[in-house]
Amino acid sequence: MIVLSARILTVGVYVTSDRVRIRNLFITRWVRMSDVEKFSYGPLRIFPAVGIATLRDGRKLAMTGIAVGRGARKRARANAVSLITELNQLLEEHRADASPGK
């Protein structure tokens, strides 16, 4: 029970200069920023509203650290969308830094 509680507290999305760590309840994935096509927010599989990392190969990874339940208020949804917008800005900055002209 203690391990599960600790895991719940650390669920989230963490960004470094070249990678994204998606830590969900049961699995953690490290993804290179260069492998990410975009970040979005919406329904995915069993989740009614969750952050989504769409990879260049077409796979979609749920980001349960950015999620809202069915009855969430508009403010909670706006906060989640704001986080997705920030992730996309970081993705664009990474692409600009990795471009051949730099």
Secondary structure, DSSP 8 states (H G I E B T S, - for coil): -HHHHHHHHT-EEEE-SSEEEEE-SS-EEEEEGGGEEEEEEEEETTEEEEEEEEETTS-EEEEEEEE--TT--HHHHHHHHHHHHHHHHHHHHHHHHHSTT-
